[in-house]
Amino acid sequence: MNISPELFNQDSDTSDYATFSHGLYIGGTWRPSSDGRVIEVVEAVIAAVPDATLADAAAAVDAAAEAAASWRETPPRRRSEILRRCFELISERAETLAALISLENGKALRDARGEVAYAAEFFRWNAEEAVRISGEFGLAPSGANRIVVDYQPIGICVLITPWNFPAAMATRKIAPALAAGCTVILKPAGETPLTAYALAALYEEAGVPPGVVNVITTSKPGPVTAAMLADARVRKLSFTGSTGVGRVLLAEAAKHVVSCSMELGGNAPFIVFDDADLAAALDGAMIAKMRNAGGACTAANRLYVQAGIHDAFAEGLRKRMAALNMGSGTDPETECGPMITRKAVDKIDRLVQDAVARGAKVLCGGAISEGRGYFYPPTVLRDVPADAAMAHEEIFGPVAPISRFEEEADVIAKANDSEYGLAAYIYTRDLAKGMRVASKIESGMIALNRGLVSDPAAPFGGVKQSGLGREGGQKHGIAEFMEAKYIAVTI
Ligand code: NAP
């Protein structure tokens, strides 16, 4: 097995990735798993990566522990420069990375390019923040002593990421963890491990010392993660993925009192009031619904449109969705790529058929695209009732369910009728109304007259069953990887 990462040599083209096999990246070396087993990537096999054992996971924790002291003592300026170099290298190799993401994930190349730019930004932003970590100093109310608060790296971090943004969900964790002075072990999703390994090669080139970032892939995520969390040197679990797996991991982390950050599922409402700019609302809906062909935690999952603008909006969305180019992700003309697995296609179809059986009307799409690949056509439904399963479950596909509403209070109640609370979208020309509704919606993030909410400079995260903690933003993202140490000083 070739385990020397030469992914970025000048002559490589997309087809090279298919035959390229990586090793586990532990302590700055590329190696096979201890028992030599591999995981095949994607149901039509494009590559095989080592299948880490418990021994490999222990080796990764050892490597992270060995590197911890010197990384923690590395001056913030130096850490910042290395992170900045990661940003530059990811940006320079953006086309190669985008092609790789598109190949292993299936997303349209234009979405993959957007993801690479977004992923790189986490390094730029955290390079800038790494030198601005500060503490607190004050006089105790009694006057007896000074209160000094120092922020220190939390320790070794286990990072677990999903398949839908194989680059950005990893850099959103790695960059702040490294800025804070922590060392990490990343376990990417089984469907999309290649991007994580490609990025690890870039970190190494940027000067990240061996052991500071380790990457392992495994077909046994439960036992491998449990073993790492049981190691007393591991102090942080940062997870992005489904709420169901998040709950399992919270229970596992609780056994060892490990600090947790949880970026979980969503069910975003997209609200259009009568006074909205129709064209802007349609543009926003296309972005909020169709980024990654609907496979985003922030995807508009329920579109609530006020009665006066409802028919024009529904017709406008139908036209735009029906005109989208569906095809292979690596084709530059593709606007809607395939779903990740057959299971994902079947789930989307189950939700659509359930909604139709309960009275929803299909304006376009609405049935599985037969033939090679896992395609579901861009679909618009109207008159979707509140008891449809898709009003409560993540669709994670290119399906826009529209429901009509009359009153502001009514739509706020509908928007909040979900166990999730990640993102929400509001379109209105009345800023006061927009702010009032935003303040009443139970979600961690609101996009007001915008179809995109994610920004490395803003705190990303959810309330209710959408998670715990924030990633990105001024101080928030790095704070998740630090502990406050209070020192009482008598002078
Ligand atoms: P998932 O099934 O929860 O998997 C996420 C990660 O957890 C994968 O690496 C997976 O590994 C791993 N995993 C699964 N079971 C595990 C266990 N018992 N112990 C340890 N790790 C385990 O989610 P997904 O299908 O990949 O991603 C889609 C979900 O992620 C959606 O719900 C979406 O909303 C959410 N998401 C949230 C955000 C956010 O920021 N809030 C961002 C993106 C996605 P394997 O792949 O090997 O199973």
Boltz pocket constraint, residues with backbone or C-beta under 6 A from the ligand:
constraints:
  - pocket:
      binder: B
      contacts: [[A, 160], [A, 161], [A, 162], [A, 163], [A, 164], [A, 165], [A, 169], [A, 187], [A, 188], [A, 189], [A, 190], [A, 191], [A, 218], [A, 219], [A, 221], [A, 222], [A, 223], [A, 225], [A, 240], [A, 241], [A, 242], [A, 243], [A, 245], [A, 246], [A, 248], [A, 249], [A, 262], [A, 263], [A, 264], [A, 265], [A, 266], [A, 296], [A, 297], [A, 298], [A, 394], [A, 422], [A, 462], [A, 466], [A, 467]]
      max_distance: 6.0
